[in-house]
Amino acid sequence: MALFKKALLSAVTLFLVVFTGTGYKYAANCVSGTIVKELKQTQGRIGLYVMALQTLMPIYGNLVLMAQGPAPQCGTAANAINLNLLNEPMDVFKHFKNMTQIGALQSLQKGNIHKGYLYVFRSKGYAEYNWIADCVPGPIVKGLDQTGGRIALYTMALTTILPGLFGDLVYLGEGNNSACVDMMNSINEGNTSVVRIAKAKTNMGMKEIGVLQGLKVADNHKSYIYVFKNKMWNTNNIMILGLKEYGL
């Protein structure tokens, strides 16, 4: 469990996107039953996956709702909450008839691969940025068996964990951990040009990784920055609040 927590803590300071300048009260994540069930550190139990999400995403506060249902409805419900289309989490059940609430006892069961699981949290804060970055220590990148420890392939791990947030990779870099974390914070705390940040960090121990170098196994003594397009950010800086699109 300690190793799992260490791996998840590498993804600190990730921000969800909301409508211009507005801090929304709730944040939601829909997780496939397969992912919930196969997480060994939680023994595949539905309720324990909450800890995984809260560790991975420090922006998640207290859990306010767990629900289950068909994956498409689950995903749409999560989007509706994140876009502030629902007044309260319990409104999920008014608009998505096949979603049902999960109680304490049921949360101890293992995930069902045929369902999607909705986790709704009080949000500690939102940001409205075009880019989102994650700094990952070398030992974590290197230790992921599924990618053979290769730097660039770790991108797939991140986009698999949060497919609704991480878009295309726009920058991959390496350097000492302090510079890496500083660069991540600079991106996540302000809508600043990735190119400008990359140039600034060149003199602070960070450098861009090319295609061939990205295929190498990670170095334990370095940290790696992954910068993605934020999929929840509209290019016109306005979130599209189409109620019909979300089944409301």
C-alpha positions as CSV (number, residue, x, y, z in Angstrom):
1,M,0.0,0.0,0.0
2,A,2.9,2.3,0.7
3,L,4.3,1.9,-2.8
4,F,0.8,2.6,-4.2
5,K,0.5,5.8,-2.2
6,K,3.9,6.9,-3.3
7,A,3.0,6.4,-6.9
8,L,-0.2,8.3,-6.6
9,L,1.4,11.2,-4.7
10,S,3.5,11.9,-7.8
11,A,0.3,13.3,-9.4
12,V,-0.2,16.2,-6.9
13,T,-1.6,19.6,-7.8
14,L,-3.7,18.5,-10.7
15,F,-6.6,20.9,-11.4
16,L,-10.0,20.3,-13.0
17,V,-11.4,23.0,-15.3
18,V,-14.6,24.9,-14.9
19,F,-16.5,27.8,-16.4
20,T,-14.5,31.1,-16.6
21,G,-13.5,32.3,-13.1
22,T,-16.0,30.2,-11.2
23,G,-15.2,27.8,-8.4
24,Y,-17.7,24.9,-8.5
25,K,-18.7,23.2,-5.3
26,Y,-18.4,19.5,-6.4
27,A,-16.0,17.4,-8.5
28,A,-16.9,14.0,-9.9
29,N,-15.1,11.1,-11.5
30,C,-16.6,8.1,-13.2
31,V,-14.4,5.0,-13.0
32,S,-14.9,1.8,-15.0
33,G,-15.7,-1.3,-13.0
34,T,-12.7,-3.0,-14.5
35,I,-10.3,-0.4,-13.2
36,V,-12.0,-0.5,-9.7
37,K,-12.0,-4.3,-9.5
38,E,-8.4,-4.7,-10.7
39,L,-6.7,-2.3,-8.3
40,K,-4.8,-4.7,-6.0
41,Q,-4.0,-2.2,-3.3
42,T,-7.7,-1.7,-2.6
43,Q,-8.6,-5.4,-3.2
44,G,-10.9,-4.2,-5.9
45,R,-13.4,-2.8,-3.3
46,I,-15.7,0.0,-4.5
47,G,-15.5,2.2,-1.5
48,L,-11.7,1.9,-1.0
49,Y,-11.1,3.3,-4.4
50,V,-12.1,6.7,-2.9
51,M,-8.7,6.8,-1.2
52,A,-7.0,6.2,-4.5
53,L,-8.8,9.1,-6.1
54,Q,-8.2,11.5,-3.2
55,T,-4.5,10.6,-3.1
56,L,-4.1,11.0,-6.8
57,M,-6.2,14.2,-6.9
58,P,-5.6,16.5,-3.9
59,I,-8.3,18.7,-5.2
60,Y,-10.9,16.1,-4.1
61,G,-12.3,16.9,-0.6
62,N,-14.8,14.8,1.3
63,L,-16.8,12.2,-0.5
64,V,-20.5,13.2,-0.8
65,L,-21.8,10.5,-3.1
66,M,-21.1,7.1,-4.6
67,A,-23.3,5.7,-7.3
68,Q,-23.2,3.0,-9.9
69,G,-24.8,2.3,-13.3
70,P,-24.2,1.9,-17.0
71,A,-20.8,3.4,-18.0
72,P,-22.3,5.9,-20.5
73,Q,-24.7,7.3,-17.9
74,C,-22.0,7.3,-15.3
75,G,-19.6,9.3,-17.5
76,T,-22.3,11.8,-18.5
77,A,-23.3,12.3,-14.9
78,A,-19.7,13.0,-13.9
79,N,-19.4,15.6,-16.8
80,A,-22.7,17.2,-15.7
81,I,-21.4,17.7,-12.2
82,N,-18.0,18.9,-13.3
83,L,-19.7,21.5,-15.6
84,N,-22.0,22.6,-12.7
85,L,-25.1,21.5,-14.6
86,L,-26.6,19.9,-11.5
87,N,-27.5,21.9,-8.4
88,E,-26.7,19.0,-6.0
89,P,-25.1,15.5,-6.4
90,M,-28.4,13.8,-5.5
91,D,-29.9,15.4,-8.7
92,V,-28.0,12.6,-10.6
93,F,-30.8,10.3,-9.8
94,K,-33.4,12.6,-11.2
95,H,-31.8,12.8,-14.6
96,F,-30.0,9.5,-14.9
97,K,-32.6,6.8,-14.1
98,N,-30.3,3.9,-14.2
99,M,-27.9,5.3,-11.7
100,T,-28.3,4.0,-8.1
101,Q,-26.7,5.1,-4.9
102,I,-24.1,2.9,-3.2
103,G,-24.4,2.5,0.6
104,A,-21.8,1.7,3.2
105,L,-22.2,-2.1,3.1
106,Q,-22.4,-2.2,-0.7
107,S,-19.2,-0.2,-0.9
108,L,-17.3,-3.1,0.6
109,Q,-18.1,-5.2,-2.4
110,K,-15.7,-5.7,-5.3
111,G,-16.2,-3.7,-8.5
112,N,-18.4,-5.1,-11.3
113,I,-16.7,-4.9,-14.7
114,H,-20.1,-4.3,-16.3
115,K,-20.7,-1.0,-14.4
116,G,-19.3,2.4,-14.0
117,Y,-18.7,3.9,-10.6
118,L,-19.4,7.6,-9.9
119,Y,-17.5,9.3,-7.1
120,V,-18.5,12.8,-6.2
121,F,-16.4,15.0,-3.8
122,R,-16.5,18.4,-2.4
123,S,-14.0,20.3,-4.4
124,K,-11.1,22.1,-2.7
125,G,-10.9,24.5,-5.7
126,Y,-10.9,24.7,-9.5
127,A,-8.7,26.4,-12.0
128,E,-9.4,27.4,-15.6
129,Y,-6.2,26.5,-17.4
130,N,-5.5,25.2,-20.9
131,W,-2.7,23.0,-19.9
132,I,-2.3,20.5,-17.0
133,A,1.0,19.1,-15.8
134,D,2.2,16.2,-13.7
135,C,5.7,15.7,-12.3
136,V,6.6,12.1,-11.7
137,P,9.7,10.8,-9.9
138,G,12.0,8.6,-11.9
139,P,11.6,5.5,-9.6
140,I,7.8,5.5,-10.2
141,V,8.2,5.9,-13.9
142,K,10.8,3.2,-14.0
143,G,8.9,0.8,-11.7
144,L,5.8,0.6,-13.8
145,D,5.9,-2.9,-15.3
146,Q,3.2,-2.4,-17.9
147,T,5.4,0.2,-19.7
148,G,8.7,-1.4,-19.2
149,G,9.8,1.6,-17.2
150,R,10.1,3.7,-20.4
151,I,9.7,7.4,-20.0
152,A,7.3,8.2,-22.9
153,L,5.1,5.2,-22.3
154,Y,4.2,6.5,-18.9
155,T,2.0,8.9,-20.7
156,M,-0.4,6.0,-21.4
157,A,-0.7,5.3,-17.7
158,L,-1.7,8.9,-16.9
159,T,-4.2,9.2,-19.7
160,T,-5.7,5.8,-18.7
161,I,-6.2,7.0,-15.1
162,L,-7.8,10.3,-16.1
163,P,-9.0,10.0,-19.7
164,G,-11.5,12.8,-19.3
165,L,-8.8,15.3,-18.2
166,F,-5.6,14.5,-19.9
167,G,-5.6,15.2,-23.6
168,D,-2.7,15.2,-26.1
169,L,0.8,15.3,-24.6
170,V,2.4,18.7,-25.5
171,Y,5.6,18.6,-23.6
172,L,7.8,15.9,-22.0
173,G,10.8,17.0,-19.9
174,E,13.3,15.8,-17.3
175,G,15.4,17.2,-14.6
176,N,15.9,17.4,-10.8
177,N,12.8,17.0,-8.7
178,S,12.8,20.5,-7.4
179,A,12.8,22.1,-10.8
180,C,10.2,19.5,-12.0
181,V,7.8,20.3,-9.3
182,D,8.3,24.0,-9.7
183,M,7.5,23.7,-13.4
184,M,4.4,21.7,-12.7
185,N,3.1,24.2,-10.2
186,S,3.9,27.1,-12.6
187,I,1.7,25.4,-15.3
188,N,-1.1,24.3,-13.0
189,E,-1.4,27.6,-11.1
190,G,-1.4,29.9,-14.1
191,N,-2.4,29.7,-17.7
192,T,1.1,30.2,-18.9
193,S,2.6,29.2,-22.2
194,V,4.3,25.8,-22.0
195,V,7.0,27.0,-24.4
196,R,7.8,30.0,-22.3
197,I,8.0,27.9,-19.1
198,A,10.1,25.3,-20.9
199,K,12.6,27.9,-21.9
200,A,12.7,29.4,-18.5
201,K,13.3,26.0,-16.8
202,T,16.2,25.2,-19.1
203,N,18.4,27.2,-16.8
204,M,16.9,25.5,-13.7
205,G,17.7,21.9,-14.4
206,M,14.9,21.0,-16.8
207,K,15.2,20.0,-20.4
208,E,12.9,18.7,-23.1
209,I,12.9,14.9,-24.0
210,G,12.8,14.0,-27.6
211,V,11.2,10.9,-29.2
212,L,14.2,8.6,-29.1
213,Q,15.1,9.6,-25.6
214,G,11.6,9.0,-24.5
215,L,11.9,5.3,-25.3
216,K,14.6,4.9,-22.8
217,V,14.1,3.5,-19.3
218,A,13.6,6.2,-16.6
219,D,16.5,7.3,-14.4
220,N,16.0,6.9,-10.7
221,H,17.8,10.1,-10.0
222,K,15.6,12.3,-12.2
223,S,11.9,13.4,-12.3
224,Y,9.8,13.7,-15.4
225,I,7.2,16.4,-16.3
226,Y,4.3,15.4,-18.5
227,V,2.2,18.4,-19.8
228,F,-1.1,17.7,-21.5
229,K,-3.8,19.7,-23.2
230,N,-6.6,20.0,-20.6
231,K,-9.6,18.2,-22.2
232,M,-12.1,20.1,-20.0
233,W,-10.9,23.4,-21.3
234,N,-12.7,24.9,-24.3
235,T,-10.4,26.7,-26.8
236,N,-12.6,29.7,-26.7
237,N,-12.2,29.9,-22.9
238,I,-15.9,29.2,-22.4
239,M,-17.3,25.9,-21.2
240,I,-20.2,24.8,-23.4
241,L,-23.2,24.2,-21.2
242,G,-25.5,22.3,-23.5
243,L,-28.1,20.7,-21.3
244,K,-29.4,18.4,-24.0
245,E,-25.9,17.1,-24.6
246,Y,-25.8,15.9,-21.1
247,G,-29.3,14.4,-21.0
248,L,-30.7,17.1,-18.8
